[in-house]
């Protein structure tokens, strides 16, 4: 399935139906009277959180989402039928912004949560509504009101328990393939993974958590280098972060430097991210040069008060211990709050129906 985490759409509530101007002409009602009914209300456009969705792909091909309009009122005191609401499913973690102002309108995270994206217009009143003692045969009716129109930008922030972060080609995708049924692309060149991947790690009965493979973040990502901003956005929802580091045969990769640079990018994107519970995984222990360098880097991390976890996704050495450590951290971790100072307003209190 193609992963889409950002779309721009127009939403339009249904127009209200026109009120009707009509009069009774019945055989046994000599004085008659007004009988024009009200127009029906237009339907709302609703966003509903569907926990079965993981991407905004469906919305990429729906540039305009329009709810049904209300029917016009009719004679004989007949009111128009209200238009049906248009409900659109969105994945958990969808943030809705106004395209013009950039204002955060909604942060949709709770399964089955519903938010009114565009209100339908009210129906116009028929002339039956305007009858008074002084005007028993009013000759006026109201037109229906137009539905609300909004230009919206939707951004998805993956809601995973554990986010696996690290520089390109440190073994993040191989780890995800090993511990879950996710099948991200694996190759021996940088930037193999261009979109985040989700997998479910099962440790036994009622013991599981969701892990996300965040594509390789490079230095300068917080300033927009590469696709850094899109990748960093997905880290914001993770309760626990796993930093994956390793060394290369030519000693061009320094685990301590990689860790410091990545922490700097996280802090520049959101000052709260470095305070998130995290652990460090030292990958590719099946390679001789990586294993030989392990004591040196273990000592340097421990000198900083960090206990690194060595593992190999090929031989599964250290994998059970690493997963148990993440499970323990998740047990003590709270849900992350909204990032970058953006707080969504309460859902629209208007009645839905």
C-alpha positions in Angstrom: 0.0 0.0 0.0 1.3 3.4 -0.9 2.1 5.5 2.1 0.6 9.1 2.0 1.1 11.3 5.0 0.1 14.8 3.7 -2.9 15.9 1.5 -4.7 19.2 0.7 -8.5 19.0 0.2 -11.5 21.2 0.0 -14.5 20.3 2.2 -18.0 21.8 1.6 -21.0 21.3 3.8 -24.4 20.8 2.0 -26.5 23.9 1.2 -29.7 24.4 3.1 -32.9 23.9 1.1 -35.1 26.9 0.3 -38.3 27.7 2.2 -41.5 27.4 0.3 -44.2 30.0 -0.2 -47.6 28.3 -0.7 -51.2 28.6 0.4 -54.0 26.1 1.2 -56.7 25.7 -1.4 -58.9 23.1 0.2 -62.6 22.5 -0.3 -63.6 22.9 3.3 -61.0 25.5 4.4 -62.6 28.7 3.1 -60.0 31.1 4.5 -57.0 28.9 3.4 -53.7 30.1 4.8 -50.0 29.7 4.4 -48.7 26.2 3.9 -45.1 26.5 2.7 -42.7 24.3 4.7 -39.1 24.9 5.7 -36.2 23.7 3.6 -34.0 20.9 5.0 -30.6 21.5 6.6 -27.5 20.7 4.6 -25.4 17.7 5.7 -22.1 18.1 7.5 -18.7 16.8 6.4 -17.3 14.7 9.2 -13.9 13.2 9.9 -14.0 10.0 11.9 -10.9 8.3 13.2 -10.7 4.8 11.8 -8.1 2.7 13.6 -7.8 0.4 10.6 -6.3 3.1 8.4 -2.6 3.8 8.3 -2.4 6.3 5.5 -4.1 9.3 3.8 -4.0 7.5 0.5 -7.8 7.6 -0.1 -8.0 11.3 0.3 -5.2 12.0 -2.3 -7.8 11.3 -5.0 -10.7 13.2 -3.4 -9.7 16.9 -3.8 -13.3 18.0 -3.0 -15.5 16.4 -0.4 -19.1 17.7 -0.5 -22.0 16.7 1.7 -25.6 16.4 0.4 -27.8 19.5 0.3 -31.1 19.8 2.0 -34.3 19.5 0.0 -36.5 22.6 -0.7 -39.7 23.0 1.4 -43.0 22.2 -0.3 -46.7 23.2 0.0 -49.2 21.4 2.2 -46.9 22.0 5.3 -44.2 19.7 3.9 -40.7 20.3 5.1 -37.7 19.4 3.0 -35.6 16.5 4.0 -32.2 17.3 5.5 -29.1 16.3 3.5 -27.1 13.3 4.6 -23.8 13.8 6.4 -20.6 12.9 4.5 -18.3 10.9 6.8 -14.7 10.4 5.9 -12.4 8.0 7.6 -8.9 9.2 8.7 -6.1 7.3 10.4 -5.3 8.0 14.1 -2.8 10.8 14.4 -4.3 13.0 11.7 -3.8 16.7 12.3 -6.0 19.1 10.4 -4.8 22.6 9.5 -6.4 25.6 7.7 -4.5 26.0 4.5 -4.4 29.8 4.5 -3.7 30.6 8.1 -1.9 27.4 9.1 -4.0 27.2 12.2 -4.3 23.8 13.8 -8.1 23.0 13.8 -8.1 19.4 15.1 -5.8 16.7 16.3 -7.6 13.4 15.8 -6.1 10.5 17.8 -8.9 8.6 19.6 -10.6 5.7 17.7 -14.1 6.6 16.5 -13.6 10.3 17.4 -15.7 12.5 15.1 -15.0 16.1 14.1 -17.1 18.4 12.0 -14.9 19.6 9.2 -17.6 21.6 7.4 -21.0 22.5 8.7 -24.1 22.2 6.5 -26.2 25.3 5.8 -29.5 25.8 7.6 -32.7 25.4 5.6 -34.7 28.5 4.8 -38.1 29.1 6.5 -41.3 28.7 4.6 -44.1 31.2 4.7 -45.9 29.2 7.4 -43.3 30.5 9.8 -44.1 34.1 9.1 -47.9 34.0 9.8 -49.0 36.5 12.6 -52.3 38.0 13.8 -51.6 41.0 11.6 -50.4 39.1 8.6 -52.2 35.8 8.2 -51.2 35.3 4.6 -47.5 36.2 4.4 -46.0 36.3 1.0 -42.4 35.7 1.9 -40.0 32.7 2.5 -36.3 32.5 3.1 -33.7 30.9 0.8 -31.5 28.2 2.3 -28.1 29.2 3.7 -24.9 27.9 1.9 -22.8 25.2 3.6 -19.4 26.0 5.1 -16.4 25.8 2.8 -12.9 25.1 4.1 -9.5 24.6 2.4 -7.8 22.1 4.7 -4.3 20.5 4.9 -4.1 17.1 6.6 -0.9 15.8 8.1 -0.4 12.3 9.5 1.8 11.6 12.5 2.1 7.9 13.0 0.9 6.7 16.4 3.4 4.0 17.3 4.6 2.9 20.8 8.3 2.8 19.8 9.9 4.9 17.1 13.2 3.4 15.7 15.4 6.3 14.6 19.0 6.5 13.3 21.1 7.6 10.4 20.7 5.8 7.0 22.0 2.2 6.8 22.3 1.4 10.5 19.9 -1.6 10.3 16.6 -0.1 11.3 14.5 -1.8 8.5 16.2 -5.1 9.1 15.3 -4.9 12.7 11.7 -4.2 11.9 11.5 -7.2 9.5 13.0 -9.4 12.2 10.7 -8.5 15.1 7.4 -8.0 13.2 5.6 -9.0 10.0 6.4 -5.6 8.4 8.4 -6.0 5.2 10.3 -2.7 4.5 12.8 -2.7 1.7 16.3 -3.7 2.8 19.4 -3.0 0.7 23.1 -2.1 1.2 22.8 1.6 0.1 21.5 4.7 2.0 17.9 5.9 2.0 16.5 2.5 1.1 13.4 3.3 3.2 11.6 6.4 1.9 8.4 6.1 4.0 7.8 5.0 7.6 6.8 1.4 8.2 4.7 0.1 11.1 4.9 -3.3 12.6 3.4 -5.1 15.6 5.8 -6.8 18.0 4.3 -9.8 19.9 6.0 -11.0 23.1 3.3 -13.4 24.1 -0.3 -13.4 25.3 -1.5 -9.9 25.7 2.0 -8.6 25.3 2.5 -6.5 22.2 3.4 -3.1 21.0 3.6 -1.1 17.7 7.0 -0.1 16.4 7.6 2.4 13.6 10.7 2.4 11.3 11.3 6.1 10.8 13.4 6.6 7.5 17.0 7.7 7.9 17.3 11.2 9.4 20.3 13.1 8.2 22.2 16.1 9.7 20.2 19.3 9.1 16.9 17.4 8.9 15.3 19.9 11.3 16.1 22.7 8.9 14.5 20.8 6.0 17.5 18.8 4.6 16.4 15.9 2.6 12.9 14.8 3.7 13.8 15.4 7.3 10.8 17.5 8.4 8.4 14.8 7.1 10.3 12.1 8.8 10.7 14.0 12.1 7.0 14.6 12.3 6.3 10.9 12.8 8.6 10.8 15.8 6.4 13.2 17.7 3.7 10.5 18.6 6.1 7.8 19.8 6.1 7.1 23.5 9.6 5.5 23.4 12.5 6.1 21.0 15.1 3.5 20.0 18.3 5.0 18.7 20.1 2.5 16.4 23.9 3.1 15.9 26.7 1.0 14.4 30.2 1.3 13.0 31.5 0.8 9.5 34.5 -1.2 8.3 36.3 2.1 7.3 35.5 3.7 10.7 33.6 6.5 9.0 30.7 6.1 11.4 31.1 7.1 15.0 28.2 5.9 17.2 28.7 8.7 19.7 28.7 11.4 17.1 25.7 9.9 15.4 23.8 9.8 18.7 24.7 13.5 19.4 23.8 14.7 16.0 20.5 12.9 16.0 19.6 14.2 19.5 20.4 17.7 18.2 18.0 17.3 15.3 15.3 16.0 17.6 15.8 19.0 19.9 15.8 21.5 17.1 12.5 20.0 15.8 10.9 19.9 19.2 12.6 20.7 22.5 10.4 18.1 24.3 11.6 15.1 22.1 15.0 14.6 23.8 13.1 14.2 27.2 11.2 11.2 25.7 12.2 7.8 27.2 14.8 6.3 24.9 17.4 3.6 24.6 20.4 3.0 22.4 20.7 -0.1 20.2 24.1 -1.1 18.9 23.4 -3.1 15.7 25.1 -5.5 13.3 26.9 -7.5 16.0 27.1 -10.4 13.5 29.9 -8.4 11.7 33.5 -8.9 13.1 34.5 -5.3 13.0 31.3 -4.2 14.8 31.8 -6.9 17.5 35.5 -5.9 17.9 34.6 -2.3 18.4 31.8 -3.0 20.9 33.8 -2.8 24.2 35.1 0.6 23.2 31.7 2.2 22.4 30.0 0.4 25.3 32.4 2.1 27.7 32.0 5.5 26.0 28.1 5.3 26.3 28.3 4.1 29.9 30.5 7.0 30.7 27.6 9.2 29.7 25.2 7.2 31.9 23.7 5.4 28.8 23.5 1.6 28.7 23.6 0.5 25.0 22.0 -2.8 23.9 24.0 -4.8 21.4 22.0 -6.9 18.9 22.1 -8.6 15.5 19.0 -8.8 13.3 20.6 -11.6 11.3 21.5 -14.0 14.2 18.8 -12.5 16.6 21.6 -12.2 19.2 20.4 -9.6 21.8 17.0 -9.2 20.2 14.9 -10.7 23.0 16.7 -8.6 25.6 16.2 -5.4 23.5 12.5 -6.0 23.1 12.0 -6.7 26.8 13.8 -3.5 27.6 11.5 -1.5 25.3 8.5 -3.3 26.9 9.7 -2.2 30.4 10.1 1.4 29.2 6.7 1.5 27.7 5.2 0.3 30.9 6.5 3.5 32.6 6.0 5.9 29.7 3.1 8.2 29.4 1.4 9.3 26.2 3.2 12.1 24.5 1.5 15.5 24.4 1.0 17.7 21.3 4.3 19.0 19.9 5.7 22.2 18.7 3.3 24.3 20.8 0.3 23.3 18.7 -2.8 22.4 20.7 -5.9 21.4 18.9 -9.2 23.0 20.0 -12.0 20.9 21.4 -14.1 19.1 18.8 -16.9 21.1 17.3 -19.7 21.1 19.8 -22.4 21.4 17.2 -24.9 18.6 17.0 -24.2 15.9 14.4 -27.2 14.7 12.5 
